[in-house]
Amino acid sequence: MSENTLAEIHELETIFTTDEGVVKAVDKVSFSLEKGRTVGVVGESGSGKSVTSLSLMRLIPNPPGRIVGGRLMYHSRTKGLVDLTKVSEHEMREFRGNEIAMIFQEPMTSLNPVFTCGDQVMEALILHEKMNKKQARARTLELFVEVELPRPENIIESYPHQLSGGQKQRVMIAMAMSCNPRILIADEPTTALDVTVQATILDLMRKLRDSHDMGIIFITHDLGVIAEIADHVVVMYKGKIVEQGSVWEIFSNPQHPYTKGLLACRPPLHHRLKLLPTISDFMEETDSGEMIELKKSVD
């Protein structure tokens, strides 16, 4: 790993044991993340995007899930190069939040409704940064200013239900940034937001990435968002990476039928379609698992 490489996922395999058998949710996935860069992981629901990120955080519930293969190499701020699949749960708790932070899809499911937004951010600072309550409150106000929340003095005393969707997501970003992590994992953080608020959140994440020189793993099904924020794109389908490359390479010259199908399914702006296209209009999977591109146009 180079000095600029923060993490390298190599041949990762994660399985889930179900009543119907073993499901391989992540199948030999490999990619790397560098400082100041954003890796966009894209694919349909069930493609293995979120399970890959949860595996990196070692948050796969066991049972029924389990990491069974591969390496998760991480360049720690304090401990150097470590394989996260080998560290103890106690050591992993030191990395979570402190060095690797995560923003989840729906902030209302992550924020506790019975505590103020300020208390929830302060908790992370007191736990990981060993601050007292006065120091944690001052730092929380600084974070709320940094994530461009209006009236931070009021929001620090507000409960989640008193904020808009965009404001709640900014609180979540402030919480994730509270310990100055090296890696920020964002799992569909803008899905529930309208396009105007979405644009401001993406702009904020770019600013934070550049100012803190961190790496971002951005998970989404929205190719428009990927085009806005990612430097490198990883395309997943049924737990596997079918294609990866720079944003320019993926959007201008996709090689895999699934990637071509995803791009072709974007509704055009210049005319109205009679039917919205789906992946099956552009590719089909054979019994052996091979994907065949269909030369079909959708009107």
N, C-alpha and C positions, 0 to 999 in steps of 0.2 A: 504493500500500500504506500502511495506517495504521501507527502506531508499534507497536501490539500485534501486528501481523501478522509472523510469522516467515518463512513461505514461502507462495508462491502458484504452484500448478501450473496452467498455462494452455494448453489445447488440446494436451496432450502426446500424441505419437504415437511408438510404438516397434514396430519390425518385426523378424521373424526370417526369414532366408532358409533354406529347407529344400529337400530334393531334390524335393518336390512343389510348390514355389512359395513365394511370400512370404506369411507369416502376420502379420497386424496384431494383436499381442498387447495393445497399449494404443492405443485409438482416440479421440483428441480428449478426453482426460480433463482436467477442471478442478475444483480445489477449493483452499481455503486453510486455513492452520493458524495459530492465534493463541497467544500466551503463556498458560500456565496452563490450556490446553484440550486435550482429547483428541479426535481424529478417528478414528472407527472405520470401517475399510474392510472390508466384508463381501461374501461371495459364495461360490459353489461353487469347488472346485478347477478351475483353468484359466480363471477369470474375469478374470485380469490383476492381481490384488491385489499379489502379490509383485513382479511385473515393474514395476509402477508405483513401488514403493518402491526397487527396485534402480536404476531410472532416475534417481530423485532423488539416489541416492548415486553415480551414474555408474559402476555396477558391472555393466552389461550387457556380456557378453563379445562382442567384435567381432573377427572373425565368430563366430557367425552373426547376432548381434543388433545393432541400431543405433537410436538416437534420430533420427527423420527430421523431426520437426516439433514446434512448441510452444515454450514458455518455462518454465524452472524458476527463478523469482525467489526469491532467498533474502536475508534481511536479516542479513548477517554481523556478528559482534561487532566485528571489526577493520576490515573493508573496505566496510562499508555495503551498499547494495543491489547484488547481482550476479546475473547470469543464469548458472546452473550449466551450461547447455548451451554456453556460450561460453568458459568458463575452460579453461586448459591442464590436462593431467593432473597436472603438478607442483603447480599451485595447488589442484587438487581434493584431492590428498593432504593438504594442510594443513587442509581442511575436514573430511574424513572422520575420525571418532574425536574430533577436537578440538572441532568445533562441531556436527557431525551424527553421531550414534552409532546403531548398530543391534544389536538382539538377535535372534538367529536361532532357528528353531523347536526344534531339538534340540541342547542344549548339548554333548552328547558328540561331535558332529561339528564343533563350533567350538572346543572346548578340546583342546589338544595333550596326548595321554596320557603323553608322556615328560617333561613339565615340571610342576613343582608349580603349584597354583592361584595361589599368591602370586607366583611368577616371571612368570606370564603377565599378571597385572594390573600388576606393576611395570614390565614391558616397555613398556606403553603410556605410563606416567608418565615413564619415562626418555626415550622417543622424543618425545612431544608437549610435556611440561612441563619438559623439560631438567633433571630432578632427578637427584641422584646416588643410588646404591643405598640408602644409609641413609635418605635422605629418602623415596624411593619405598616402602620397606618400612613406614615409619611411616604414610605416607598410605594404603597398602593396608590396614593394620590399621584405620584410621579408616573406610575404605569398607566393610570387612567388618562393622564394628559398625553402620554406618548401614543396611546392607541386612539387619540382624538375623540374621547368621550366628552359630550357637552356637560357643563356644570358638574365636574368630578366630585366636588364637595357634597353635592346632593346625591349623586349616584352611589357614593360609598356607603350611604345610609339607606339606600333603596333596596327593596326586595325584588327578585327576578320578575315577578308578575307586573311590576310597575314600569318595566322597561320595554322598548320596542324590540323586534327580532334582531335588527342590526346592532342595537346597543348591547343586547345580551351576548351576541357573538363577539363584540369587542371586549366585553368583560372576560369571556373565555380566552380570548387571545392574550389579554393582560395577565390572566392566571397562568397561562402556558409560558409566557415570557418572564414571569416573576423571578425565576432563578437563572436567567440568562442561558438557556439551553444551547447546546451545540447543534442539535437536530430538532426540528419541529415537524411533527407528522400531522397533517390536516386531512381528516376523513370527511369528505363532502361538506366542507364548512359553509358553503354558500347556497346549498340546494334549496333551503326553505326561504331564501330571501329574494325580493324582487330584483330586477336587473340593475336598477340604479344603485341600490344598496350593495348588491353583489360587486359592482365595479369599484366602489369605495373600499370594500373589504379587501379585494385583490390588490388594489393600490397600496393599502396599508401593509399587507403582508410582504409586498416587494420592498417597501421602505424598511421594514424591520429586518428582513433578510440581509439587505445591503448594509444597514447601519451596524448590525451585530455580527456580520460575517458568518452567519449560520447556514446550514443546509435545510431545505424543505422537501419533504415527500408529500406531494399533493395528490390526493385520491379523488377521482371524480368520474362520472359517466359523460360529462359535458365537454365535448371537443372544443367548443368556443372558449371555455374557461382554460383548458389546456393551452390553447394558442396564445392566451393572454399572459399566462404566468410561468409556464414551464420552459426549461432549457433543453431537457432531455425527456423523451416520452417512452414509457413502457406500456405496451398493449398486451392485456391479459385476456385469455379465453379458457374457461373450464380449468382454472388453476395453473395454466401454463402461460409463459411469455411466448407469444407468437411472433412478435416483432418489437424491436426497440431501436431508437436512433434520435438524432436531433429533431427539434420541432420542424425545422425546414424540410428535412429528409422525409419525415412521416407524412406531412401534409402535402408536399409537392410531388413525392414519388413513392407512395406506399407499395410494398412488395407482397404482403400477405393478403389473401382473399378476405379475411376477417377485417383487417384494417381498411381495405378498400370498401367493404360493406358499411362499416361504421361511418366513414366519410361520406359515402353516397346517401346515407340515411338522413343527413342534415337537410331539413326543408329549405328549398331555394327561396331567395328573396324576390326574384324577378318574375315568378309566376306562381299561381295557386295549383296545387296538385289535387287530383280527384281522390286519390288514396295516399295516405302516408306510407312511405316505403319501410320495409323491415329488413333485417339482416338476411332472412331466407330468400328475399328477392334477388340477392347478389351472390350468395354462396350456399352450398349444401355440403353436409358432412357424410362421407361414405361409412360403411359398416366398419372399416378398419380405422376410422378416426381421421382420415385425410380430408382436408377441406378443398373443395373444388369451386373455382370462381365461375359464376354464371354470367354470360354476356347478355344481360337483360336490362332494358331501360324501363323506368317507371314514369308514367305520365300523370 
